[in-house]
Amino acid sequence: MSESRRWWQFRRRVPGRSIPAIIWFGVCRTIVAVTLRAFYRYRVLDRRRIPASGPVLVVANHESFLDPLLVGSAMSDRQFSPLARDSLFRFGPFGALLRSYGCIPVRREGGDAAAMRATIGELKAGRCVAVFPEGTRSSDGRMLPFRRGVLLMLGRVDCLVVPMGVAGTFEVWPKGRSRPRWRGRTTVAVGESIPSTTLRELPADEAIAVLESAVRAQVDRARPVSGLPARGIDR
Protein backbone atom coordinates (compact mmCIF):
# COMPACT_ATOMS: atom_id res chain seq x y z
CA MET A 1 0.00 0.00 0.00
CA SER A 2 1.38 3.45 -0.93
CA GLU A 3 2.12 6.10 1.68
CA SER A 4 -0.74 8.26 0.41
CA ARG A 5 -3.15 5.32 0.63
CA ARG A 6 -2.13 4.53 4.21
CA TRP A 7 -2.53 8.19 5.13
CA TRP A 8 -6.04 8.32 3.66
CA GLN A 9 -7.01 5.13 5.50
CA PHE A 10 -5.91 6.75 8.75
CA ARG A 11 -7.42 10.22 8.29
CA ARG A 12 -10.77 9.12 6.80
CA ARG A 13 -11.78 7.79 10.23
CA VAL A 14 -12.07 11.32 11.63
CA PRO A 15 -11.55 13.96 8.91
CA GLY A 16 -10.06 17.15 10.30
CA ARG A 17 -9.21 15.73 13.73
CA SER A 18 -5.60 15.97 14.93
CA ILE A 19 -3.37 12.90 14.79
CA PRO A 20 -2.82 12.81 18.60
CA ALA A 21 -6.59 12.98 19.15
CA ILE A 22 -7.19 10.10 16.73
CA ILE A 23 -4.51 7.97 18.40
CA TRP A 24 -5.78 8.80 21.91
CA PHE A 25 -9.33 7.83 20.98
CA GLY A 26 -8.11 4.59 19.38
CA VAL A 27 -6.07 3.57 22.42
CA CYS A 28 -8.96 4.22 24.80
CA ARG A 29 -11.41 2.36 22.59
CA THR A 30 -9.13 -0.67 22.45
CA ILE A 31 -8.96 -0.75 26.25
CA VAL A 32 -12.75 -0.45 26.48
CA ALA A 33 -13.34 -3.20 23.91
CA VAL A 34 -10.99 -5.62 25.67
CA THR A 35 -12.71 -4.90 29.00
CA LEU A 36 -16.17 -5.41 27.51
CA ARG A 37 -15.16 -8.73 26.00
CA ALA A 38 -13.52 -9.90 29.23
CA PHE A 39 -16.35 -9.02 31.61
CA TYR A 40 -19.47 -8.81 29.44
CA ARG A 41 -18.82 -11.28 26.58
CA TYR A 42 -19.29 -8.41 24.15
CA ARG A 43 -20.19 -9.21 20.53
CA VAL A 44 -20.95 -7.15 17.43
CA LEU A 45 -23.24 -8.34 14.63
CA ASP A 46 -22.60 -7.06 11.09
CA ARG A 47 -19.92 -4.51 11.91
CA ARG A 48 -19.19 -4.38 8.15
CA ARG A 49 -22.40 -2.38 7.64
CA ILE A 50 -20.78 0.73 9.15
CA PRO A 51 -19.76 3.00 6.24
CA ALA A 52 -16.00 3.27 5.78
CA SER A 53 -16.10 7.00 5.08
CA GLY A 54 -18.40 9.99 4.93
CA PRO A 55 -20.81 11.47 7.49
CA VAL A 56 -22.64 8.92 9.63
CA LEU A 57 -25.34 9.40 12.25
CA VAL A 58 -25.63 6.34 14.48
CA VAL A 59 -29.05 5.97 16.12
CA ALA A 60 -29.36 3.49 19.00
CA ASN A 61 -31.56 2.51 21.92
CA HIS A 62 -30.55 3.55 25.43
CA GLU A 63 -30.66 0.99 28.24
CA SER A 64 -27.63 1.90 30.34
CA PHE A 65 -24.62 4.15 30.92
CA LEU A 66 -22.66 1.42 29.12
CA ASP A 67 -24.40 1.96 25.78
CA PRO A 68 -22.01 4.62 24.37
CA LEU A 69 -19.08 2.33 25.16
CA LEU A 70 -20.63 -0.57 23.26
CA VAL A 71 -21.61 1.59 20.29
CA GLY A 72 -18.15 3.15 20.14
CA SER A 73 -16.44 -0.22 20.32
CA ALA A 74 -18.64 -1.50 17.51
CA MET A 75 -17.31 1.28 15.26
CA SER A 76 -13.77 -0.05 15.30
CA ASP A 77 -12.99 1.31 11.83
CA ARG A 78 -14.42 4.79 12.49
CA GLN A 79 -14.29 7.20 15.39
CA PHE A 80 -17.33 9.09 16.57
CA SER A 81 -18.63 11.90 18.77
CA PRO A 82 -21.32 10.82 21.23
CA LEU A 83 -23.84 13.22 22.73
CA ALA A 84 -23.70 13.24 26.54
CA ARG A 85 -25.79 15.15 29.06
CA ASP A 86 -24.19 18.41 30.13
CA SER A 87 -24.13 17.53 33.85
CA LEU A 88 -21.40 14.96 33.17
CA PHE A 89 -19.07 17.78 32.09
CA ARG A 90 -19.37 19.75 35.34
CA PHE A 91 -16.63 17.85 37.17
CA GLY A 92 -13.48 19.37 35.68
CA PRO A 93 -11.20 16.34 35.10
CA PHE A 94 -14.03 14.10 33.94
CA GLY A 95 -15.40 16.82 31.69
CA ALA A 96 -11.97 17.30 30.14
CA LEU A 97 -11.76 13.54 29.55
CA LEU A 98 -15.14 13.51 27.80
CA ARG A 99 -14.11 16.42 25.59
CA SER A 100 -10.88 14.63 24.67
CA TYR A 101 -13.08 11.88 23.17
CA GLY A 102 -15.06 14.42 21.15
CA CYS A 103 -18.19 14.17 23.33
CA ILE A 104 -20.82 16.87 22.70
CA PRO A 105 -22.62 18.20 25.81
CA VAL A 106 -26.39 18.45 25.50
CA ARG A 107 -29.10 19.69 27.86
CA ARG A 108 -31.76 17.11 28.62
CA GLU A 109 -34.54 19.62 29.14
CA GLY A 110 -35.72 21.68 26.19
CA GLY A 111 -33.93 22.39 22.95
CA ASP A 112 -30.18 22.81 22.85
CA ALA A 113 -29.20 24.88 19.84
CA ALA A 114 -25.47 24.69 20.64
CA ALA A 115 -25.49 20.89 20.73
CA MET A 116 -27.50 20.80 17.51
CA ARG A 117 -25.02 23.09 15.76
CA ALA A 118 -22.07 21.03 17.03
CA THR A 119 -23.65 17.80 15.82
CA ILE A 120 -24.45 19.20 12.40
CA GLY A 121 -20.91 20.58 12.18
CA GLU A 122 -19.44 17.14 12.89
CA LEU A 123 -21.57 15.56 10.17
CA LYS A 124 -20.80 18.28 7.62
CA ALA A 125 -17.10 17.67 8.29
CA GLY A 126 -17.59 14.03 7.27
CA ARG A 127 -17.37 12.60 10.77
CA CYS A 128 -19.59 10.26 12.83
CA VAL A 129 -22.00 11.15 15.62
CA ALA A 130 -23.93 8.74 17.87
CA VAL A 131 -27.28 9.73 19.34
CA PHE A 132 -29.82 8.03 21.61
CA PRO A 133 -33.13 9.57 20.50
CA GLU A 134 -35.06 8.30 23.54
CA GLY A 135 -33.36 11.14 25.41
CA THR A 136 -32.80 9.13 28.60
CA ARG A 137 -32.13 5.59 29.76
CA SER A 138 -35.04 3.19 29.81
CA SER A 139 -36.28 2.36 33.31
CA ASP A 140 -37.30 -1.20 32.37
CA GLY A 141 -35.14 -2.03 29.33
CA ARG A 142 -37.91 -1.36 26.81
CA MET A 143 -37.49 1.29 24.14
CA LEU A 144 -39.04 4.68 24.82
CA PRO A 145 -40.56 6.79 22.03
CA PHE A 146 -37.93 8.66 20.00
CA ARG A 147 -37.79 12.43 20.32
CA ARG A 148 -38.00 14.51 17.16
CA GLY A 149 -34.74 16.37 17.66
CA VAL A 150 -32.98 13.79 15.53
CA LEU A 151 -35.10 14.88 12.56
CA LEU A 152 -33.88 18.46 12.94
CA MET A 153 -30.31 17.22 12.47
CA LEU A 154 -31.27 15.20 9.41
CA GLY A 155 -33.05 18.18 7.92
CA ARG A 156 -29.81 20.15 7.81
CA VAL A 157 -27.22 17.73 6.48
CA ASP A 158 -26.94 14.78 4.10
CA CYS A 159 -25.58 11.66 5.79
CA LEU A 160 -26.15 7.97 6.25
CA VAL A 161 -28.17 6.93 9.30
CA VAL A 162 -27.02 3.65 10.84
CA PRO A 163 -29.48 1.98 13.26
CA MET A 164 -27.91 -0.02 16.06
CA GLY A 165 -29.55 -2.22 18.67
CA VAL A 166 -27.93 -2.66 22.08
CA ALA A 167 -28.84 -5.64 24.26
CA GLY A 168 -27.74 -6.86 27.68
CA THR A 169 -26.66 -3.53 29.14
CA PHE A 170 -29.88 -3.09 31.11
CA GLU A 171 -29.23 -6.42 32.82
CA VAL A 172 -25.65 -5.36 33.60
CA TRP A 173 -26.29 -1.78 34.72
CA PRO A 174 -29.98 -0.79 34.94
CA LYS A 175 -31.17 2.69 35.70
CA GLY A 176 -31.18 3.25 39.46
CA ARG A 177 -28.25 0.96 40.19
CA SER A 178 -25.16 2.80 41.43
CA ARG A 179 -22.61 0.54 39.75
CA PRO A 180 -22.55 -2.17 37.09
CA ARG A 181 -22.54 -5.88 37.77
CA TRP A 182 -19.24 -7.62 37.14
CA ARG A 183 -20.53 -10.19 34.66
CA GLY A 184 -23.03 -10.30 31.83
CA ARG A 185 -23.54 -10.74 28.08
CA THR A 186 -23.80 -7.70 25.84
CA THR A 187 -24.34 -7.37 22.11
CA VAL A 188 -24.64 -4.67 19.46
CA ALA A 189 -26.39 -5.40 16.15
CA VAL A 190 -25.75 -3.05 13.22
CA GLY A 191 -28.48 -2.43 10.66
CA GLU A 192 -28.41 -1.32 7.05
CA SER A 193 -27.80 2.38 6.45
CA ILE A 194 -30.72 4.70 5.69
CA PRO A 195 -30.00 7.84 3.61
CA SER A 196 -31.07 11.01 5.39
CA THR A 197 -32.72 12.12 2.14
CA THR A 198 -35.09 9.15 2.39
CA LEU A 199 -36.20 10.18 5.86
CA ARG A 200 -36.60 13.84 4.87
CA GLU A 201 -39.12 12.84 2.21
CA LEU A 202 -41.43 11.39 4.87
CA PRO A 203 -43.81 13.17 7.26
CA ALA A 204 -42.22 13.57 10.69
CA ASP A 205 -44.33 10.87 12.35
CA GLU A 206 -43.48 8.37 9.63
CA ALA A 207 -39.78 9.21 9.71
CA ILE A 208 -39.64 8.68 13.47
CA ALA A 209 -41.57 5.41 13.06
CA VAL A 210 -39.03 4.22 10.47
CA LEU A 211 -36.12 4.98 12.83
CA GLU A 212 -37.82 3.31 15.80
CA SER A 213 -38.62 0.23 13.73
CA ALA A 214 -35.08 0.00 12.37
CA VAL A 215 -33.50 0.23 15.82
CA ARG A 216 -36.03 -2.14 17.38
CA ALA A 217 -35.30 -4.73 14.69
CA GLN A 218 -31.61 -4.62 15.63
CA VAL A 219 -32.42 -4.89 19.33
CA ASP A 220 -34.41 -8.03 18.58
CA ARG A 221 -31.44 -9.45 16.65
CA ALA A 222 -29.05 -8.65 19.49
CA ARG A 223 -31.11 -9.91 22.43
CA PRO A 224 -30.94 -13.67 21.68
CA VAL A 225 -27.16 -13.41 21.32
CA SER A 226 -27.10 -12.00 24.86
CA GLY A 227 -29.32 -14.84 26.08
CA LEU A 228 -32.46 -12.68 26.17
CA PRO A 229 -35.82 -13.15 24.45
CA ALA A 230 -36.71 -10.89 21.53
CA ARG A 231 -39.40 -8.45 22.57
CA GLY A 232 -40.89 -7.43 19.25
CA ILE A 233 -43.05 -4.31 19.46
CA ASP A 234 -42.73 -2.63 22.85
CA ARG A 235 -45.96 -1.65 24.54
C-alpha positions in Angstrom: 0.0 0.0 0.0 1.4 3.4 -0.9 2.1 6.1 1.7 -0.7 8.3 0.4 -3.1 5.3 0.6 -2.1 4.5 4.2 -2.5 8.2 5.1 -6.0 8.3 3.7 -7.0 5.1 5.5 -5.9 6.8 8.7 -7.4 10.2 8.3 -10.8 9.1 6.8 -11.8 7.8 10.2 -12.1 11.3 11.6 -11.5 14.0 8.9 -10.1 17.2 10.3 -9.2 15.7 13.7 -5.6 16.0 14.9 -3.4 12.9 14.8 -2.8 12.8 18.6 -6.6 13.0 19.2 -7.2 10.1 16.7 -4.5 8.0 18.4 -5.8 8.8 21.9 -9.3 7.8 21.0 -8.1 4.6 19.4 -6.1 3.6 22.4 -9.0 4.2 24.8 -11.4 2.4 22.6 -9.1 -0.7 22.4 -9.0 -0.8 26.2 -12.8 -0.4 26.5 -13.3 -3.2 23.9 -11.0 -5.6 25.7 -12.7 -4.9 29.0 -16.2 -5.4 27.5 -15.2 -8.7 26.0 -13.5 -9.9 29.2 -16.3 -9.0 31.6 -19.5 -8.8 29.4 -18.8 -11.3 26.6 -19.3 -8.4 24.2 -20.2 -9.2 20.5 -21.0 -7.1 17.4 -23.2 -8.3 14.6 -22.6 -7.1 11.1 -19.9 -4.5 11.9 -19.2 -4.4 8.2 -22.4 -2.4 7.6 -20.8 0.7 9.1 -19.8 3.0 6.2 -16.0 3.3 5.8 -16.1 7.0 5.1 -18.4 10.0 4.9 -20.8 11.5 7.5 -22.6 8.9 9.6 -25.3 9.4 12.2 -25.6 6.3 14.5 -29.1 6.0 16.1 -29.4 3.5 19.0 -31.6 2.5 21.9 -30.5 3.6 25.4 -30.7 1.0 28.2 -27.6 1.9 30.3 -24.6 4.1 30.9 -22.7 1.4 29.1 -24.4 2.0 25.8 -22.0 4.6 24.4 -19.1 2.3 25.2 -20.6 -0.6 23.3 -21.6 1.6 20.3 -18.1 3.2 20.1 -16.4 -0.2 20.3 -18.6 -1.5 17.5 -17.3 1.3 15.3 -13.8 -0.1 15.3 -13.0 1.3 11.8 -14.4 4.8 12.5 -14.3 7.2 15.4 -17.3 9.1 16.6 -18.6 11.9 18.8 -21.3 10.8 21.2 -23.8 13.2 22.7 -23.7 13.2 26.5 -25.8 15.2 29.1 -24.2 18.4 30.1 -24.1 17.5 33.9 -21.4 15.0 33.2 -19.1 17.8 32.1 -19.4 19.7 35.3 -16.6 17.9 37.2 -13.5 19.4 35.7 -11.2 16.3 35.1 -14.0 14.1 33.9 -15.4 16.8 31.7 -12.0 17.3 30.1 -11.8 13.5 29.5 -15.1 13.5 27.8 -14.1 16.4 25.6 -10.9 14.6 24.7 -13.1 11.9 23.2 -15.1 14.4 21.2 -18.2 14.2 23.3 -20.8 16.9 22.7 -22.6 18.2 25.8 -26.4 18.5 25.5 -29.1 19.7 27.9 -31.8 17.1 28.6 -34.5 19.6 29.1 -35.7 21.7 26.2 -33.9 22.4 22.9 -30.2 22.8 22.9 -29.2 24.9 19.8 -25.5 24.7 20.6 -25.5 20.9 20.7 -27.5 20.8 17.5 -25.0 23.1 15.8 -22.1 21.0 17.0 -23.7 17.8 15.8 -24.4 19.2 12.4 -20.9 20.6 12.2 -19.4 17.1 12.9 -21.6 15.6 10.2 -20.8 18.3 7.6 -17.1 17.7 8.3 -17.6 14.0 7.3 -17.4 12.6 10.8 -19.6 10.3 12.8 -22.0 11.1 15.6 -23.9 8.7 17.9 -27.3 9.7 19.3 -29.8 8.0 21.6 -33.1 9.6 20.5 -35.1 8.3 23.5 -33.4 11.1 25.4 -32.8 9.1 28.6 -32.1 5.6 29.8 -35.0 3.2 29.8 -36.3 2.4 33.3 -37.3 -1.2 32.4 -35.1 -2.0 29.3 -37.9 -1.4 26.8 -37.5 1.3 24.1 -39.0 4.7 24.8 -40.6 6.8 22.0 -37.9 8.7 20.0 -37.8 12.4 20.3 -38.0 14.5 17.2 -34.7 16.4 17.7 -33.0 13.8 15.5 -35.1 14.9 12.6 -33.9 18.5 12.9 -30.3 17.2 12.5 -31.3 15.2 9.4 -33.1 18.2 7.9 -29.8 20.2 7.8 -27.2 17.7 6.5 -26.9 14.8 4.1 -25.6 11.7 5.8 -26.1 8.0 6.3 -28.2 6.9 9.3 -27.0 3.6 10.8 -29.5 2.0 13.3 -27.9 0.0 16.1 -29.6 -2.2 18.7 -27.9 -2.7 22.1 -28.8 -5.6 24.3 -27.7 -6.9 27.7 -26.7 -3.5 29.1 -29.9 -3.1 31.1 -29.2 -6.4 32.8 -25.6 -5.4 33.6 -26.3 -1.8 34.7 -30.0 -0.8 34.9 -31.2 2.7 35.7 -31.2 3.3 39.5 -28.3 1.0 40.2 -25.2 2.8 41.4 -22.6 0.5 39.7 -22.5 -2.2 37.1 -22.5 -5.9 37.8 -19.2 -7.6 37.1 -20.5 -10.2 34.7 -23.0 -10.3 31.8 -23.5 -10.7 28.1 -23.8 -7.7 25.8 -24.3 -7.4 22.1 -24.6 -4.7 19.5 -26.4 -5.4 16.2 -25.8 -3.0 13.2 -28.5 -2.4 10.7 -28.4 -1.3 7.0 -27.8 2.4 6.4 -30.7 4.7 5.7 -30.0 7.8 3.6 -31.1 11.0 5.4 -32.7 12.1 2.1 -35.1 9.2 2.4 -36.2 10.2 5.9 -36.6 13.8 4.9 -39.1 12.8 2.2 -41.4 11.4 4.9 -43.8 13.2 7.3 -42.2 13.6 10.7 -44.3 10.9 12.3 -43.5 8.4 9.6 -39.8 9.2 9.7 -39.6 8.7 13.5 -41.6 5.4 13.1 -39.0 4.2 10.5 -36.1 5.0 12.8 -37.8 3.3 15.8 -38.6 0.2 13.7 -35.1 0.0 12.4 -33.5 0.2 15.8 -36.0 -2.1 17.4 -35.3 -4.7 14.7 -31.6 -4.6 15.6 -32.4 -4.9 19.3 -34.4 -8.0 18.6 -31.4 -9.4 16.7 -29.1 -8.7 19.5 -31.1 -9.9 22.4 -30.9 -13.7 21.7 -27.2 -13.4 21.3 -27.1 -12.0 24.9 -29.3 -14.8 26.1 -32.5 -12.7 26.2 -35.8 -13.2 24.4 -36.7 -10.9 21.5 -39.4 -8.4 22.6 -40.9 -7.4 19.2 -43.1 -4.3 19.5 -42.7 -2.6 22.9 -46.0 -1.6 24.5 
